[in-house]
Amino acid sequence: MNWSESVILVTGGTGSFGRAFVSRLLKDHAPKKLIVFSRDELKQHEMRGAGFDGPTLRYFIGDVRDESRLRRAMEGADVVVHAAALKQVPACEYNPIEAILTNIMGARNVVEAALDTGVGRVMALSTDKAVNPINLYGATKLAAEKLFVQSNAYAGGRRTRFSCVRYGNVIGSRGSVVPEFVRQRASGVVRLTDERMTRFWLSLEQGVRFTISCLEQMEGGEVFVPKIPSMRILDLVRVIAPDSRIETIGIRPGEKLHEVLISEDEARHTLELEQMFVVQPAEALWFGYSWNGRGKPLPDGFRYASDSNDRWLTVDEMRQLIEPFETSAVGG
């Protein structure tokens, strides 16, 4: 695809991912037009003040719950990245209807608006919590994934195609434990839910680059999963606060000890490539299994989980990832 001739819209464009995505596109790809769609005028104002401005950048106030507003914003767009979501697990548990309205009905509205306006490529961001979900946030993201994959059936003769990227915890996103552990370190006590816990980890920049790469390769119906390292939360605490006392407070409702990015059932129709996995739709009635021959099938019983991963972050890699938060903690 030719980015310089494309009009791109990102929902949730003032969030952690949205800002990083906009920054990377402006630096590397110089799109014809880039539309930031979000519901918070203050964050849009702050983005402008931080230098996110220029003749190709547009700010659109709107909510993904409002289909007509999405349709207006998508007029003329070639690419849509759907990053808007309610993502805090406790908040979704306490406000379940709000989570469903934003994460599921909002996804539906993005699909409908994209079909109506003739957007070419639509990519939704998902999460490891959508695999075998045990909390409402994960359940809403699973439903959103299914909406995007199956909505390719609605495309008919239109050019619109829908895919997803699914990855693990993002260091630096809202709610990341890294700045929280840095903050707790000052008290000499770091609170940890369970010392056995493991997670998939990647940086915000890695997530953005992966999404851009998948947008260039998508054909419709895929769920793209990057090969990323795991990390033991206990090891992370020891790197951030080696001299602090660890207080174990117990696993919270809706929380898992380990996360899964590809389940055993999905593995049957997943292909492995050098840098990622591609989960093909179980019933590819629209475009066929176009990824066959470009990767290798997974063995029976394969499960891509954070506790059985063959790639783990080293201590030095963890230090590099947390360095920006150390600097901000000192500066702030």
C-alpha positions as CSV (number, residue, x, y, z in Angstrom):
1,M,0.0,0.0,0.0
2,N,1.1,3.6,-0.7
3,W,0.9,5.4,2.6
4,S,1.6,8.8,1.0
5,E,-1.6,8.5,-1.0
6,S,-3.7,7.2,1.8
7,V,-6.1,8.8,4.3
8,I,-5.9,7.1,7.7
9,L,-8.2,7.4,10.6
10,V,-7.4,6.1,14.1
11,T,-10.1,5.8,16.8
12,G,-8.9,6.3,20.3
13,G,-6.3,8.5,18.6
14,T,-5.4,10.4,21.8
15,G,-4.7,7.2,23.8
16,S,-1.3,5.7,24.4
17,F,-1.3,3.6,21.2
18,G,-3.0,6.4,19.2
19,R,-0.3,9.0,20.0
20,A,2.5,6.6,19.2
21,F,0.8,5.4,16.0
22,V,0.3,9.0,14.8
23,S,3.9,9.9,15.7
24,R,5.3,6.9,13.8
25,L,3.1,7.5,10.7
26,L,4.1,11.2,10.5
27,K,7.8,10.4,10.9
28,D,8.1,7.4,8.5
29,H,5.2,7.4,6.1
30,A,3.9,11.0,5.5
31,P,0.2,10.0,4.8
32,K,-2.0,12.2,2.7
33,K,-4.2,12.8,5.7
34,L,-4.3,11.5,9.2
35,I,-7.5,11.8,11.3
36,V,-7.4,11.5,15.1
37,F,-10.8,10.4,16.3
38,S,-11.5,10.6,20.0
39,R,-14.1,11.9,22.5
40,D,-11.8,14.0,24.7
41,E,-11.2,17.6,23.5
42,L,-8.7,18.2,26.2
43,K,-6.4,15.3,25.1
44,Q,-6.7,16.6,21.5
45,H,-5.7,20.0,22.7
46,E,-2.8,18.5,24.6
47,M,-1.7,16.5,21.5
48,R,-1.6,19.7,19.5
49,G,0.4,21.4,22.2
50,A,2.9,18.5,22.2
51,G,3.6,19.1,18.5
52,F,1.1,16.8,16.9
53,D,0.0,19.4,14.3
54,G,0.4,20.1,10.7
55,P,-1.5,20.5,7.4
56,T,-2.2,16.7,7.0
57,L,-3.4,16.1,10.6
58,R,-7.1,16.4,11.5
59,Y,-8.8,16.1,14.9
60,F,-12.3,14.8,15.0
61,I,-14.3,14.8,18.3
62,G,-16.6,11.8,18.5
63,D,-17.4,8.6,20.3
64,V,-17.3,5.1,18.7
65,R,-20.8,4.6,20.2
66,D,-22.1,7.2,17.7
67,E,-22.3,5.4,14.3
68,S,-23.3,8.5,12.4
69,R,-20.4,10.5,13.7
70,L,-18.0,7.6,12.7
71,R,-19.5,7.6,9.3
72,R,-18.9,11.3,8.8
73,A,-15.3,11.0,10.0
74,M,-14.6,8.1,7.7
75,E,-15.7,9.8,4.5
76,G,-12.8,9.5,2.1
77,A,-10.7,7.3,4.5
78,D,-8.7,4.4,3.0
79,V,-7.4,2.9,6.3
80,V,-9.0,2.7,9.8
81,V,-7.2,1.6,12.9
82,H,-9.7,0.9,15.7
83,A,-7.9,1.5,19.0
84,A,-10.7,3.0,21.1
85,A,-11.8,0.8,24.1
86,L,-12.5,0.7,27.8
87,K,-9.5,-1.4,28.9
88,Q,-9.2,-1.2,32.7
89,V,-10.3,-4.6,34.0
90,P,-11.8,-3.3,37.3
91,A,-13.6,-0.5,35.6
92,C,-15.2,-2.9,33.1
93,E,-16.2,-5.2,35.9
94,Y,-17.9,-2.4,37.8
95,N,-19.4,-0.7,34.7
96,P,-20.4,-3.8,32.5
97,I,-22.9,-2.1,30.3
98,E,-20.5,0.8,29.5
99,A,-17.8,-1.8,28.6
100,I,-20.3,-3.5,26.3
101,L,-21.5,-0.3,24.7
102,T,-17.9,0.9,23.9
103,N,-16.0,-2.3,23.2
104,I,-18.7,-4.4,21.4
105,M,-21.3,-2.0,20.1
106,G,-18.5,0.5,19.3
107,A,-16.7,-2.2,17.2
108,R,-20.0,-2.9,15.4
109,N,-20.4,0.8,14.6
110,V,-16.8,0.9,13.2
111,V,-17.7,-2.0,11.0
112,E,-20.9,-0.5,9.7
113,A,-19.4,2.9,9.1
114,A,-16.4,1.4,7.3
115,L,-18.7,-0.7,5.0
116,D,-21.0,2.3,4.3
117,T,-18.1,4.7,3.4
118,G,-16.0,2.2,1.5
119,V,-12.9,2.1,3.7
120,G,-10.3,-0.3,2.2
121,R,-8.6,-1.7,5.3
122,V,-9.8,-1.8,8.9
123,M,-7.6,-3.1,11.7
124,A,-8.8,-3.6,15.2
125,L,-6.5,-3.9,18.3
126,S,-7.1,-6.9,20.5
127,T,-5.4,-8.4,23.6
128,D,-4.3,-11.7,25.0
129,K,-7.2,-11.3,27.5
130,A,-9.6,-12.1,24.6
131,V,-8.3,-15.7,24.6
132,N,-10.3,-17.9,27.0
133,P,-11.5,-14.8,28.8
134,I,-12.3,-14.8,32.5
135,N,-13.2,-11.1,32.9
136,L,-15.6,-8.8,31.1
137,Y,-12.9,-6.8,29.4
138,G,-11.5,-10.0,27.8
139,A,-15.0,-11.1,26.8
140,T,-15.8,-7.8,25.1
141,K,-12.6,-7.9,23.2
142,L,-13.3,-11.5,22.1
143,A,-16.7,-10.4,20.8
144,A,-15.0,-7.5,19.0
145,E,-12.5,-9.8,17.4
146,K,-15.3,-12.1,16.2
147,L,-17.2,-9.1,14.8
148,F,-14.2,-7.9,12.8
149,V,-13.3,-11.3,11.5
150,Q,-16.8,-12.4,10.6
151,S,-17.8,-9.0,9.2
152,N,-15.7,-9.8,6.1
153,A,-18.8,-11.8,5.1
154,Y,-20.7,-8.5,4.8
155,A,-18.2,-6.9,2.4
156,G,-19.7,-8.7,-0.7
157,G,-18.3,-6.9,-3.7
158,R,-17.0,-3.9,-1.7
159,R,-13.3,-3.4,-1.1
160,T,-13.6,-3.2,2.7
161,R,-11.5,-5.8,4.6
162,F,-11.3,-6.4,8.3
163,S,-8.5,-7.9,10.4
164,C,-7.1,-7.8,14.0
165,V,-3.8,-7.6,15.8
166,R,-3.6,-9.3,19.1
167,Y,-0.7,-8.9,21.6
168,G,0.1,-8.8,25.3
169,N,0.8,-6.2,27.9
170,V,2.2,-3.0,26.5
171,I,4.9,-1.3,28.6
172,G,3.9,2.4,28.8
173,S,0.2,2.1,28.1
174,R,-2.3,3.3,30.6
175,G,-2.5,1.0,33.5
176,S,0.9,-0.6,33.0
177,V,2.4,-2.0,36.2
178,V,5.9,-0.6,35.5
179,P,5.2,3.1,36.5
180,E,3.1,1.7,39.4
181,F,6.0,-0.4,40.7
182,V,8.4,2.6,40.3
183,R,6.0,4.7,42.3
184,Q,5.6,2.1,45.1
185,R,9.4,1.7,45.3
186,A,9.6,5.1,47.1
187,S,7.8,3.6,50.0
188,G,10.1,0.7,50.4
189,V,7.2,-1.8,49.8
190,V,6.0,-3.1,46.5
191,R,2.6,-4.9,46.4
192,L,2.4,-8.0,44.1
193,T,-0.7,-10.0,43.5
194,D,1.1,-13.4,42.9
195,E,4.8,-14.2,42.6
196,R,4.1,-16.9,40.1
197,M,2.5,-14.6,37.5
198,T,3.9,-14.3,34.0
199,R,2.9,-12.0,31.1
200,F,3.7,-11.3,27.5
201,W,5.5,-8.0,27.1
202,L,6.3,-5.6,24.3
203,S,7.0,-1.9,24.0
204,L,4.5,0.6,22.7
205,E,6.8,1.2,19.7
206,Q,6.9,-2.5,18.9
207,G,3.1,-2.6,19.0
208,V,2.8,0.3,16.6
209,R,5.4,-1.1,14.2
210,F,3.7,-4.5,14.2
211,T,0.3,-3.0,13.5
212,I,1.7,-0.9,10.6
213,S,3.4,-4.0,9.1
214,C,0.1,-6.1,9.4
215,L,-1.9,-3.3,7.8
216,E,0.4,-3.6,4.8
217,Q,0.0,-7.4,4.6
218,M,-3.6,-8.0,5.6
219,E,-6.0,-9.6,3.2
220,G,-9.1,-9.8,5.5
221,G,-10.1,-12.2,8.3
222,E,-6.7,-12.7,9.9
223,V,-5.8,-12.2,13.5
224,F,-2.1,-11.3,13.6
225,V,-0.1,-12.4,16.7
226,P,3.5,-11.2,17.2
227,K,6.2,-13.5,18.6
228,I,7.1,-11.6,21.8
229,P,8.9,-12.5,25.0
230,S,7.4,-13.4,28.4
231,M,8.4,-12.0,31.7
232,R,8.0,-13.1,35.3
233,I,6.4,-10.3,37.3
234,L,8.6,-11.2,40.3
235,D,11.7,-10.7,38.2
236,L,10.4,-7.3,37.0
237,V,9.9,-6.2,40.6
238,R,13.4,-7.3,41.5
239,V,14.8,-5.2,38.7
240,I,12.7,-2.1,39.5
241,A,12.9,-2.3,43.3
242,P,15.7,-4.7,44.4
243,D,15.9,-3.2,47.9
244,S,12.1,-3.1,48.5
245,R,10.1,-5.5,50.5
246,I,7.6,-7.5,48.4
247,E,4.1,-7.8,49.8
248,T,1.9,-10.4,48.2
249,I,-1.8,-9.3,48.2
250,G,-3.4,-12.2,46.3
251,I,-4.7,-12.4,42.8
252,R,-7.5,-10.0,41.9
253,P,-10.9,-11.0,40.5
254,G,-10.8,-11.4,36.7
255,E,-7.0,-11.8,36.7
256,K,-5.1,-14.8,35.4
257,L,-1.7,-16.3,36.5
258,H,-0.7,-16.7,32.9
259,E,-2.0,-15.3,29.6
260,V,-2.5,-17.0,26.3
261,L,-2.1,-15.5,22.9
262,I,-3.1,-18.6,20.9
263,S,-5.4,-21.3,22.3
264,E,-5.1,-25.0,21.3
265,D,-8.3,-24.8,19.4
266,E,-7.1,-21.8,17.4
267,A,-3.8,-23.4,16.7
268,R,-5.5,-25.8,14.3
269,H,-6.0,-23.0,11.7
270,T,-2.9,-20.9,12.6
271,L,0.2,-20.6,10.6
272,E,3.7,-19.8,12.0
273,L,5.9,-17.2,10.2
274,E,9.3,-16.0,11.2
275,Q,8.1,-13.0,13.2
276,M,4.5,-13.8,13.9
277,F,1.6,-16.2,13.9
278,V,-1.4,-15.7,11.6
279,V,-4.7,-17.1,12.9
280,Q,-6.9,-17.7,9.8
281,P,-10.7,-17.7,10.1
282,A,-12.1,-21.1,10.9
283,E,-14.4,-20.8,8.0
284,A,-12.8,-18.6,5.3
285,L,-15.9,-18.3,3.1
286,W,-14.9,-15.0,1.7
287,F,-11.3,-15.0,0.4
288,G,-9.9,-18.5,1.0
289,Y,-6.9,-19.5,3.0
290,S,-4.6,-17.1,1.2
291,W,-1.8,-17.5,3.8
292,N,-1.3,-21.2,3.1
293,G,2.2,-21.8,1.7
294,R,3.5,-18.6,3.4
295,G,3.9,-20.2,6.8
296,K,4.0,-23.6,8.5
297,P,1.1,-25.3,10.4
298,L,1.4,-25.6,14.1
299,P,1.7,-29.0,15.8
300,D,-1.2,-30.7,17.5
301,G,-1.8,-29.3,21.0
302,F,0.2,-26.1,20.4
303,R,-0.6,-23.4,22.9
304,Y,1.1,-20.0,22.9
305,A,1.1,-19.1,26.6
306,S,3.2,-16.7,28.7
307,D,4.4,-19.5,31.1
308,S,5.5,-21.9,28.4
309,N,7.0,-19.4,26.0
310,D,10.5,-20.2,24.6
311,R,11.5,-16.5,24.7
312,W,12.0,-14.6,28.0
313,L,13.2,-11.1,28.7
314,T,16.6,-10.9,30.2
315,V,17.5,-8.7,33.1
316,D,19.3,-6.3,30.8
317,E,16.3,-6.2,28.4
318,M,14.0,-5.4,31.3
319,R,16.2,-2.6,32.5
320,Q,16.2,-1.1,29.0
321,L,12.4,-1.2,28.9
322,I,11.9,0.4,32.2
323,E,14.5,3.1,31.7
324,P,12.1,5.8,30.4
325,F,9.9,5.3,33.5
326,E,12.9,5.7,35.8
327,T,13.7,9.0,34.0
328,S,10.2,10.3,34.3
329,A,10.0,9.3,37.9
330,V,13.2,11.3,38.7
331,G,12.0,14.2,36.6
332,G,8.5,14.2,38.1
